[in-house]
Amino acid sequence: MNIKSLILGSAAALVAGGAAQAADLPVAEPVDYVKVCDAYGAGYFFIPGTDTCLKISGKVEFGIESGSDSFYANRARTDELVSMYTETTFTFDAKEETELGTLAAHMEFDDASGATKGSGTAFDKAYLQLGGLYAGMTDSIVDFNAGLYYDDFGIGHDDLDAIGYVHSFGNGVSATIALEEYTGNKAALSGPAYAGAAGTSMPSIAARLAVKQGWGSANIAGAVYQVRYANPGLSTDMGYIIGAEASFNLMEGLTFGVAGGYEEGYLNDTAVAGVAAPVGDLYSKWAVSAGLEYAFADNLVFGVDAGLVDYDEEHYRTWGTSAQITYTPVANLEVGARVGYEKTDYDKSVGTKDWDDVAGKLYLKRSF
């Protein structure tokens, strides 16, 4: 046997042995890569192995503001007149198509107090939706505020648990009816015999008619709800709220909004010296607000707003105004500055001193 034959034979043996060993190796499974889902807009992707499209978004905001707990506050000597804060939000949206329409879920986590120093996180919203049916923790359909930069002068029922149905008539017109768990309607009377508040035995019944088109948007809504007193000798009352809100695109870059409402049946939410809550009587209030916003450029926006809330039985009214400028130097980064003024006037019969306040705020916000 010559050297050439020996080399060729050894090579053949190695190839055969390698093939036998390769047959014993596990076969790699196909990789299920994450795929883009463009059916619901930018940012969605398919959860691997499912037909569900998921979008993750949120923000981190840092700011410096005057005041202690809120943008507007009646300053006391013990208040921090300048403070820093950090706010975080994480939002998850899941959607997929079914025979009954789009099946969706929305979850939104916010830091609990607006200051992340050990405060933890909390649900701000969490609801599911199938076609026009929705259920969970979400905004009340009875909520009116045209102010661009504050909540002080809005009127409505904020976030709550609800189940409702939205019907679209086409051309941007829709109607909503819902059962909402409004819990601000429990009248607590003072005194040892009636300490605390009575629980409710029925949900709030709410309805809204809305339109959204090229000129802007508008809606009118109302609700009736139960008011029960801790004193069993007092009959259950029915409270109600009604209001409207509209936004108009006046010209390119210029938007104007206005809102207002009236409510009878809310609880006394501010202790006023010298004013006793009428036994078995409902409180009432009304509010108006308006805002104007103009975009000088795609990344530079200026706005002003104002509002007034009048608390009839509590004999005081609060009004205020604010202005803000927002600059976006790069995509998803917002720099803002705000200044505001608020004044509260009491009736002379109350004997409480009027007060006013000026506050300011600077912030950085990164959204994704």
C-alpha positions as CSV (number, residue, x, y, z in Angstrom):
1,M,0.0,0.0,0.0
2,N,1.5,3.3,-1.0
3,I,1.3,6.6,0.9
4,K,-1.4,8.0,-1.4
5,S,-3.8,5.1,-0.8
6,L,-3.2,5.4,3.0
7,I,-4.1,9.1,3.1
8,L,-7.3,8.6,1.0
9,G,-8.5,5.7,3.1
10,S,-7.9,7.7,6.4
11,A,-9.9,10.6,5.0
12,A,-12.8,8.4,4.0
13,A,-12.9,6.9,7.5
14,L,-12.9,10.3,9.2
15,V,-15.8,11.5,7.0
16,A,-17.9,8.4,7.7
17,G,-17.2,8.7,11.5
18,G,-18.1,12.4,11.5
19,A,-21.4,11.6,9.7
20,A,-22.3,9.0,12.2
21,Q,-21.7,11.4,15.1
22,A,-23.6,14.2,13.4
23,A,-26.6,11.8,13.1
24,D,-26.7,11.6,16.9
25,L,-26.7,15.4,17.5
26,P,-30.1,17.1,18.3
27,V,-31.7,19.0,15.5
28,A,-32.1,22.8,16.3
29,E,-35.7,24.0,16.3
30,P,-36.6,26.9,14.0
31,V,-36.3,30.3,15.7
32,D,-39.6,32.1,16.2
33,Y,-38.5,35.7,15.7
34,V,-40.5,38.7,17.0
35,K,-42.4,40.1,14.1
36,V,-43.8,43.6,13.6
37,C,-47.5,44.1,13.7
38,D,-48.7,47.0,11.7
39,A,-52.4,46.5,11.9
40,Y,-52.9,48.9,14.9
41,G,-50.2,51.5,14.2
42,A,-46.6,52.0,15.1
43,G,-45.0,50.2,18.0
44,Y,-46.9,46.9,18.0
45,F,-45.3,43.5,17.6
46,F,-46.6,39.9,17.7
47,I,-46.1,38.0,20.9
48,P,-44.2,35.0,19.6
49,G,-46.5,32.0,19.0
50,T,-49.7,34.0,19.2
51,D,-51.9,36.3,17.1
52,T,-51.8,39.0,19.8
53,C,-50.1,42.3,19.0
54,L,-48.4,44.1,22.0
55,K,-47.3,47.7,22.4
56,I,-45.2,48.9,25.3
57,S,-44.9,52.6,26.0
58,G,-44.4,55.0,28.9
59,K,-42.6,58.0,30.2
60,V,-40.0,59.3,32.7
61,E,-40.5,62.8,33.9
62,F,-38.3,65.0,36.2
63,G,-39.3,68.4,37.4
64,I,-38.8,71.2,39.8
65,E,-41.9,73.0,41.0
66,S,-43.0,75.5,43.6
67,G,-45.3,74.0,46.2
68,S,-45.5,70.8,48.2
69,D,-48.1,68.3,47.1
70,S,-49.6,69.9,43.9
71,F,-49.0,72.5,41.4
72,Y,-51.6,74.7,43.1
73,A,-51.7,74.8,46.9
74,N,-52.4,77.1,49.8
75,R,-48.9,77.6,51.1
76,A,-48.2,77.1,54.7
77,R,-45.0,77.9,56.6
78,T,-44.2,74.1,56.9
79,D,-44.5,73.6,53.1
80,E,-41.6,73.0,50.9
81,L,-41.8,76.0,48.6
82,V,-39.5,74.4,46.0
83,S,-39.4,70.7,45.4
84,M,-38.2,68.1,42.9
85,Y,-40.2,65.2,41.7
86,T,-39.9,62.2,39.4
87,E,-42.8,60.5,37.7
88,T,-42.9,57.2,35.8
89,T,-45.6,55.6,33.6
90,F,-45.6,52.2,31.9
91,T,-48.4,51.3,29.5
92,F,-49.2,47.9,27.9
93,D,-51.7,47.6,25.0
94,A,-52.6,44.1,23.6
95,K,-54.9,43.7,20.6
96,E,-56.0,40.9,18.3
97,E,-58.9,40.3,15.8
98,T,-61.7,37.9,16.6
99,E,-65.0,36.9,15.1
100,L,-66.7,39.4,17.5
101,G,-64.4,42.3,16.7
102,T,-61.1,43.6,18.2
103,L,-60.2,42.1,21.5
104,A,-58.0,44.5,23.5
105,A,-56.5,45.0,26.9
106,H,-55.0,48.2,28.4
107,M,-52.8,48.4,31.5
108,E,-51.2,51.5,32.9
109,F,-48.9,51.7,35.9
110,D,-48.1,55.0,37.5
111,D,-46.0,55.8,40.5
112,A,-48.4,56.2,43.3
113,S,-47.8,59.7,44.4
114,G,-45.9,61.4,41.6
115,A,-42.7,61.2,43.7
116,T,-40.9,57.9,43.3
117,K,-38.9,58.1,46.5
118,G,-40.2,54.8,48.0
119,S,-43.8,55.3,47.0
120,G,-44.1,52.2,44.8
121,T,-46.4,51.9,41.8
122,A,-50.1,51.6,41.3
123,F,-52.6,50.9,38.6
124,D,-54.0,54.0,37.0
125,K,-56.0,52.1,34.4
126,A,-56.7,48.5,33.6
127,Y,-59.5,47.4,31.3
128,L,-60.5,45.0,28.6
129,Q,-62.4,45.7,25.4
130,L,-64.2,43.5,22.8
131,G,-65.7,45.5,20.0
132,G,-67.8,48.2,21.6
133,L,-67.9,46.5,25.0
134,Y,-65.4,47.6,27.7
135,A,-65.0,46.7,31.4
136,G,-62.4,47.6,34.1
137,M,-60.7,50.6,35.7
138,T,-60.8,53.5,33.3
139,D,-61.9,57.2,32.9
140,S,-65.5,58.0,33.7
141,I,-67.4,59.0,30.6
142,V,-68.7,61.9,32.7
143,D,-65.5,64.1,33.0
144,F,-65.2,67.6,31.7
145,N,-62.1,69.8,31.6
146,A,-60.8,72.0,28.9
147,G,-57.9,73.3,30.9
148,L,-54.7,72.2,29.3
149,Y,-52.4,72.1,32.3
150,Y,-54.4,71.5,35.5
151,D,-57.2,69.4,37.0
152,D,-58.4,71.9,39.6
153,F,-61.2,73.3,37.5
154,G,-62.6,70.3,35.8
155,I,-65.8,68.6,37.0
156,G,-66.5,64.9,36.8
157,H,-65.9,61.5,38.3
158,D,-62.3,60.7,37.3
159,D,-61.0,57.0,37.1
160,L,-63.3,54.3,38.4
161,D,-64.5,50.7,37.8
162,A,-67.1,50.5,35.0
163,I,-68.7,48.4,32.4
164,G,-70.1,50.0,29.3
165,Y,-70.8,49.8,25.6
166,V,-69.8,52.3,22.8
167,H,-71.8,52.3,19.6
168,S,-70.4,54.0,16.5
169,F,-72.9,55.6,14.1
170,G,-70.3,56.5,11.6
171,N,-68.9,59.8,10.5
172,G,-67.2,60.2,13.9
173,V,-70.4,60.1,15.9
174,S,-70.7,57.6,18.8
175,A,-72.9,57.0,21.9
176,T,-71.9,55.3,25.2
177,I,-73.9,53.9,28.1
178,A,-72.2,52.6,31.2
179,L,-72.6,51.4,34.8
180,E,-69.9,53.1,36.9
181,E,-68.9,52.5,40.5
182,Y,-68.8,56.2,41.6
183,T,-68.0,56.1,45.3
184,G,-67.9,59.8,46.1
185,N,-71.6,59.8,46.8
186,K,-71.6,58.4,50.4
187,A,-72.8,61.1,52.7
188,A,-71.1,60.8,56.1
189,L,-72.8,62.7,58.9
190,S,-70.8,64.0,61.9
191,G,-71.5,62.8,65.4
192,P,-70.8,59.6,67.3
193,A,-74.1,58.0,66.3
194,Y,-73.5,58.2,62.6
195,A,-69.7,58.1,62.2
196,G,-68.6,56.9,58.8
197,A,-70.6,56.6,55.6
198,A,-73.3,54.3,54.3
199,G,-72.5,52.0,51.4
200,T,-74.3,52.3,48.1
201,S,-76.6,49.6,46.7
202,M,-76.6,50.6,43.0
203,P,-74.1,51.8,40.4
204,S,-74.0,55.2,38.8
205,I,-75.9,55.1,35.4
206,A,-74.0,57.3,32.8
207,A,-74.5,58.1,29.2
208,R,-72.5,60.2,26.6
209,L,-73.0,61.4,23.0
210,A,-69.8,62.3,21.2
211,V,-68.6,63.5,17.8
212,K,-65.0,63.7,16.4
213,Q,-64.4,65.1,12.9
214,G,-61.9,67.3,11.1
215,W,-63.1,70.5,12.8
216,G,-62.5,69.1,16.3
217,S,-64.5,67.1,18.8
218,A,-67.4,67.5,21.2
219,N,-69.3,65.5,23.8
220,I,-72.2,65.9,26.2
221,A,-72.7,63.5,29.1
222,G,-74.5,63.0,32.3
223,A,-75.1,60.5,35.1
224,V,-77.4,59.8,38.0
225,Y,-76.2,58.1,41.2
226,Q,-77.3,57.1,44.6
227,V,-76.5,59.1,47.8
228,R,-77.0,57.2,51.0
229,Y,-76.7,58.7,54.5
230,A,-75.2,56.9,57.5
231,N,-78.3,58.1,59.5
232,P,-80.9,55.4,58.8
233,G,-83.6,58.0,59.5
234,L,-82.8,59.9,56.4
235,S,-84.1,58.8,53.0
236,T,-81.7,57.9,50.2
237,D,-81.2,60.7,47.7
238,M,-80.4,60.7,44.0
239,G,-77.5,62.9,42.8
240,Y,-76.8,63.8,39.2
241,I,-74.2,65.5,37.1
242,I,-74.4,66.9,33.5
243,G,-71.8,68.7,31.4
244,A,-70.3,69.2,28.0
245,E,-66.8,69.7,26.4
246,A,-65.6,70.7,23.0
247,S,-62.4,71.3,21.1
248,F,-62.1,73.3,17.9
249,N,-59.3,73.4,15.3
250,L,-59.5,77.1,14.5
251,M,-56.6,77.1,12.0
252,E,-53.4,75.3,11.4
253,G,-51.7,74.9,14.7
254,L,-54.4,76.7,16.7
255,T,-56.8,74.8,19.0
256,F,-59.4,76.1,21.4
257,G,-61.3,74.1,24.0
258,V,-64.1,74.9,26.4
259,A,-66.0,72.8,29.0
260,G,-68.5,73.1,31.8
261,G,-70.8,71.2,34.0
262,Y,-73.1,71.2,37.0
263,E,-73.4,68.6,39.8
264,E,-75.8,68.1,42.7
265,G,-75.1,65.4,45.2
266,Y,-71.3,65.4,45.7
267,L,-69.9,65.3,49.3
268,N,-68.5,68.3,51.2
269,D,-64.8,67.8,50.1
270,T,-63.4,70.9,51.9
271,A,-63.9,71.8,55.6
272,V,-65.0,75.4,55.8
273,A,-64.9,77.1,59.2
274,G,-68.3,78.3,60.3
275,V,-70.3,76.3,57.7
276,A,-72.2,73.2,58.9
277,A,-73.2,70.6,56.4
278,P,-77.1,70.6,56.1
279,V,-78.4,67.3,57.5
280,G,-79.8,65.2,54.7
281,D,-79.2,67.8,52.1
282,L,-77.2,67.5,48.8
283,Y,-74.3,69.8,47.9
284,S,-73.9,71.3,44.5
285,K,-71.2,72.9,42.4
286,W,-70.6,74.2,38.9
287,A,-67.5,74.6,36.9
288,V,-66.2,76.1,33.6
289,S,-62.8,75.9,31.9
290,A,-61.2,76.9,28.7
291,G,-57.8,76.6,27.0
292,L,-56.1,77.9,23.9
293,E,-53.0,76.3,22.4
294,Y,-50.8,77.4,19.4
295,A,-48.0,75.5,17.7
296,F,-45.4,78.0,16.5
297,A,-43.5,75.0,15.0
298,D,-43.7,71.2,15.1
299,N,-41.5,71.3,18.2
300,L,-42.6,74.5,19.9
301,V,-46.1,74.9,21.5
302,F,-47.5,77.6,23.7
303,G,-50.8,77.5,25.6
304,V,-53.0,79.4,28.1
305,D,-56.0,78.3,30.1
306,A,-58.4,79.4,32.8
307,G,-61.1,78.0,35.0
308,L,-63.7,78.6,37.8
309,V,-65.4,76.3,40.2
310,D,-68.2,77.5,42.5
311,Y,-69.2,75.6,45.6
312,D,-72.7,76.9,46.4
313,E,-73.4,75.4,49.8
314,E,-69.8,75.7,51.0
315,H,-69.9,79.4,50.2
316,Y,-66.6,79.8,48.3
317,R,-65.3,79.8,44.7
318,T,-61.9,79.1,43.2
319,W,-60.6,80.5,39.9
320,G,-57.2,80.5,38.2
321,T,-55.2,80.7,35.1
322,S,-51.9,79.2,33.8
323,A,-49.6,79.3,30.8
324,Q,-47.1,76.8,29.5
325,I,-44.5,76.6,26.7
326,T,-43.3,73.2,25.5
327,Y,-40.2,72.6,23.4
328,T,-39.2,69.2,21.8
329,P,-35.5,69.5,20.9
330,V,-35.3,65.8,19.7
331,A,-37.9,63.2,19.1
332,N,-39.6,61.9,22.3
333,L,-37.9,64.5,24.6
334,E,-40.1,67.3,25.9
335,V,-38.9,70.4,27.9
336,G,-41.6,72.5,29.5
337,A,-42.1,75.6,31.6
338,R,-45.3,76.6,33.4
339,V,-46.6,79.4,35.6
340,G,-50.0,79.7,37.2
341,Y,-52.1,81.8,39.5
342,E,-55.1,80.7,41.7
343,K,-57.4,82.6,44.0
344,T,-60.1,81.3,46.4
345,D,-62.8,83.7,47.6
346,Y,-65.1,83.0,50.6
347,D,-68.4,84.6,51.3
348,K,-68.3,87.2,54.1
349,S,-70.7,85.1,56.2
350,V,-68.1,82.3,56.4
351,G,-65.5,84.3,58.2
352,T,-62.6,82.5,56.4
353,K,-59.8,84.6,54.9
354,D,-59.4,84.6,51.1
355,W,-56.1,83.4,49.7
356,D,-54.2,83.4,46.4
357,D,-51.1,81.7,45.1
358,V,-48.6,81.8,42.3
359,A,-46.7,78.7,41.3
360,G,-44.2,77.6,38.7
361,K,-42.8,74.4,37.2
362,L,-39.9,73.3,35.0
363,Y,-39.7,69.7,33.7
364,L,-38.0,67.2,31.4
365,K,-40.1,64.3,30.0
366,R,-38.8,61.4,27.9
367,S,-41.6,59.3,26.3
368,F,-41.3,56.0,24.4
